[in-house]
Amino acid sequence: ALKDCEIDSTQFSPARLLDAVSTLKNKLVGAEAFSASAQDFFSKALSRAYARYQALLASQNALDFDDLLAKTAILLEGQAEVCREVQDRLQFILIDEYQDTNHAQYRIAKALASAHGNICATGDPDQSIYRWRGADIRNILAFERDWPHAHVVKLEENFRSAANILKAAD
């Protein structure tokens, strides 16, 4: 789809454009909203690519993975009745590797757990490795602020690494 967007591929590779579209979707920025704010040459080209990509997906009645997350977050935040129904079904939320969640995943978790406050997250800010796919370390760093009644258990003993590796890491 991106090759049909009338964008000079020598300047803007499909991979770079798809990565930028993924980032926008994970930040819950839709194609129209992004288009309204596009000012520089790259942003305008990206805006055209994003719009064409979304049109292609819509024409095939398809969603990509980022759409699944973004549309879920928007649905839960925009439709209180739907959110309440899902909250009633999922009264306990467990998120593994919380340090590797992106903005859309963070917003989904907040929406789902806000009614009951029953959220359990595992993670280690020192092991955040997915920034390249939109993971936001601020999500885990803000956990105690977001969930002030949460009980935090710190696992400070490591049984998987040798002492010299842990010493170097510290």
N, C-alpha and C positions, 0 to 999 in steps of 0.2 A: 504494500500500500504506500509506503513512504517513497518508493521510487517514482510513483505517479504524482508526487506533490509539487512538481515544478521547482525543485530546490537543487541548486548546484551541489551534486554529491561530492565534488572535490573539496568543498568547504565544510559540508555537513554530512557526515556519514550516517547511514541509517541507525547504526548502533548508538551513536551519540544522541540522535534525536529520540530514539526509543528510551534511552536512559533518562533523558530530560523529561519525557512524557511520564514515565514511571514515577519520577520524583515529584512531579506536579500532582499526579493522582494520589500518591501517598500523603501529600500535604493537603489533600482535599480541595485542590484548585482545579476547577473544571475548565474545559476548552474555551468557553465563552468568557469566563472571568479572566482567564489568562490573556486572551486576545485583547480585551479592553485595556489591559495594563502594558501590553507589549510596546516597547518604544525603540529599542535598538534593532539592528539588522538581524541578529541571531534570534532574538525574541519574536520578531515578526515572522521569520521563516519557521520557527518552532511552532508558532501559533497556527500557521497554515497546515503544517504537518499534523499537529495534534487534532485539529478540526477534521481533516481528511481521514485520519486514522479512526477517530470516533465514528465518523459517518460510515466508513467501511465496516466496522464492527456492528453498527446498528443495522446496516443493510443485510447482514448475515445473522441478525438476531443473536449476536455473540457478545461475550464479555471477556476481557483478559483478567489475569489474576489481580492486578491492581484495581480494576473495576469492582471485583467482588468485595474487596476490603472497603473501598471508598463508598460504594453504594450502600453497603451495610451500615457504615458509620453514619451516613447521611440519613438513611431510613430510621435508624434508632434515635437519632437526635431530632429528626423532623416529624416523626409520627409517634406521639406519646402513647397512643393506644397499643401500637405494635410493640413499642419498647416495653411497656408494662407486661404484655403477654409473654414476651421472651424472658423478662426478668423473673416472672412467676415460675417459668419452667426451669430456669437456670439460676437457682438461688445461691449456688456456690461456684465461684470462678477460680480456676487454677491456671496460671500462666507460667510456663517454664521458659527459662532464658529471657526474662523480662528486659534485660539490658539490650536485647536485639530486636525490640519492637520498634515499629515506625509510628509516625503520627496517627495514621488511620487506625492502626491496631490499638494504640493508646486510647483513642477516642471511643472505640468499640468497648474496650474494657471498662472505661469510666461509665459509659452508658449502661452496660449490663450490671455492673456491681453497685451502682449508685443507690439503688432501692434498698438493698439488704446490707451492703458494706462487707459482704462475705467474699473477700478476695485474698487469694494466696498467690504470691509471686516468688519464684525462685530466680536467682540471678546473681551476677557478680559484675559490678561496673568495671573491674579490671580485665574482664574477659569479653568486652564488647568487640566483636570482629566483623559486624555486618553493616558498617557505615556506608559501604559502597552500594548497598541495596536499600538504603534509607533508614537504617536503624538509628535511633536517636538516644544517645546515652542519657539525655536529660530526663527521659521517662523513668528510669530506675533511680536517678538521683533525687527526683521529686516524689518518690513513692511515699515516704514518711509524711511529707507535707500534704499530699493528696489524700492519704488515708491515715489521719492522726491517731486513730484508735487501733491501728494494726500493731500486732506484736511482732517485733523484728527479732529473728534468731540469726545470729552471725555464726557461721561455721568457719572458725579460724584455724582449724587444723587440717592440713592437707595430707592425705594418705596416698595420693597418686603420683606425687613427684618426690624425687630424691632431695635431701636436705640442701645440697649444693645448688640445685636449680632454684629452690625456694629462696635461698639466701641471695642469689643473683637477681631474682625477680623483685625482692624487697629493696 
